[in-house]
Amino acid sequence: MSDDPGSYLAAGPRVGLRPFSPADAEEFTARARESRELHRPWLFPPCTAEAYAAYAGTLIEDPARAGFLVCEREGGGIAGFVNINNIVRGAFRSGALGYGAFAHAAGRGLLTEALGLLLEHAFGPLELHRLEANIQPGNTASRALVRRAGFRLEGFSPAMLHIDGAWRDHERWAITAPDGGDRR
C-alpha cells in the first residue's frame, strides 16, 4: 500500500483506514499470531487463513458491519483494526465498536489516531448518531483509549459477552455525534 492519501477511506498524519480485503489474510493473521500475548484474554482475532476469510467476509458483505484495517502511512503495514458491528439504522442509528492494535504498533498512539478517523467516518458518511464500546473492566488500555476519544462511561453489564469460555462482565462506554447527529 502506498502513502497516497487517496488510497485510504480516511487518513491522518500516521495512519490510514481502508476496508478489509481477502488479500490481507497473510499479513493480518501473522500479526494476530505475533500479538496473542497482548490480546489475551480480551481479544481473539483470526489467526488462520480460514478464520480470517470468515471474519473479513462478514465485515465486507454484511451491511450491519463496517470493518477497517489501520495501516501505517509509512510503509502501509497493518497496525490494527477498527470495526463497527451491529449497525442499526432508522431512529437508533447506532453501532457497536470493536478494535485492536497489533503488538508491533501497541503503545504508539496509532489506534488513538485511527479511532478519531473512524469517529469522523461514523458520524459523517455513515450517518450514525451513537457508538458503543463494551469493555471488560480489567482492560485498562482499552478503557483509556475510548476515554481519550471522548467516550463516556454509561454503565455496567454483568455477564454480558461469552469470551474465552466464560460470560464476562463489561462496562458500557458510548459517544454520540458532536452535532446531535440530526441528518435526516
N, C-alpha and C positions, 0 to 999 in steps of 0.2 A: 504494500500500500504506500502510495506516495504521500508527501506532505501537502498535496494540493487540497486546500480547504473545501473545494467543490466536491471532493470525493467522500466527504462526511455529511451526515444528516445535520450535524451541528459540530462546531469546532471552537475550542478555546485555545489559550496560549500553549498548553502542553498536551492536551488530549482532544481526540475527535470521537464522535459516536457514529457508528454505522450499523446497519442491520446484520443479524446473523446470516451466514450462508453455509451451505453444505461443505464448501471448500475450506472452511476454518476448522474442521474437525481435528486434524492432526495437531495443530498448534494449541487449540483450546484444551484438548484432552491432556496433552503433555503438561501444560501449565496447571491444570487441575490436579494431576498426579503429584507435581512438584509442591503443591500447596496444601496437601492433605493435613499436615500438622497445623497449619494456620487456620484452616477451615473447621476442623473438628472441635467440638461436637455441634457446631452451629449450622454448618452448610455442607451439602453433598453434591457438588456439581458433577456432571458426567465425566467419567474417566476413560471410557472406551468409545470407539468409533460408533458402535451400535447405540449406546446410550446417548451419545451426542446427536446422532441422527434423529432419534425420537424427540429429544429435548428441543433442539433447534427447529425441527419440523413443526412442532406446535407453536413456537414463537413466530415462525414465518407464516403459517397458514391460518391460525386461529384469530379471528377479528377481535376476540376478547383479550388478546395479549399483544404486547409490543416489546420486542427484545432488541437490545443494542449491545454491541461489543464496545468496550472502552479501549481505544487504540492510542498508543503514544504517537504524537505527531512526528517526533524524530524517530524514524525507522519504521513506524507503523505497527510495531508488535502489539499483541493483545495484552493489556494490563488488567482487565477485569470485564465485568458486565453489569448492566443495569436493565431491569425488566419491569414492565407494568403488567400485572396479571389481573384477572377477574375484572376487566373493564366493563362497566355498566354505563349505558347511555341514558337518554331520557332525562327525567328530573334529577337523577342521582349524579350522573357524570363523574364517576369515581373509579379508582383503581387501587390495587394493592402493589406496593413496591417490593422488589426483590433485587439483590445486588451482591457483588463480591469482588474483591481485589485479589489478584494472584500474588503469591509470596514475593516475587521479584519487584513488585510495584507497591507493596504494602508500606504504609507509613510515609509516603512521599507526597500526599495531598492530591494524587491523581483522581481518586474516587470522589473526593470533595468537589473537584472541578467538574467531573463527569456528572455528578448528581445535580449541580447547578444547571448544566446544559440540558439534562433530562427534564428538570422542572420547567424550564423555558419552553421546551417542546410540548410537554404535557398540558401546560396551561395556555399555550399558544395554538399551534396547528391541531393538536388532538382535542382541543376544547374541553378538557376536563376541568372540574371545579375542585376536586379533592383527591389527594393521595394519602394512603395509609401505609405505615410500616409496622409490622408486628415483630417485636424483638424479644428474645429471651433475656430476662433481667441480668444475667451474668455476662452478657456480651457487651462489655464496656466500649469497645472500639465502634461497634455498630450504633450504640446509643449516642456516642459522641459525634459520629458522622451526621446523623439526622438532626441532632441539636444544632450543629454548625449550619446546616441547611435551612434552619428556621422551623423545623417541625416542633410541635408541642405535644407533651405527654397528655393523653386523654384518659387513660385507664389501664386496668389490669385484667387479663383474661386467664383464669386458671385452666390448665389442661386444654389449651386451645388447639395446638397442632401436634400431630403424631410425627416425631422426628427421632431417628436413631433408636427405634424400638420402644418409645415411651411417649405418653402425652405430656407435652411441655407447656409450662406457663409462659405467657407473653405479655409484654407491655404494648399498649396501642399508642403509637405516635402518629400524628397527622398534620397535614398542611393544606391550606386552601389557596385558591388562586388569589394573587395580590389585589386584583381589582374586583373581587367578588365573583368573577367568572361568568358574568351575565352576557353571554354571546349568542343569544337566541337568534 
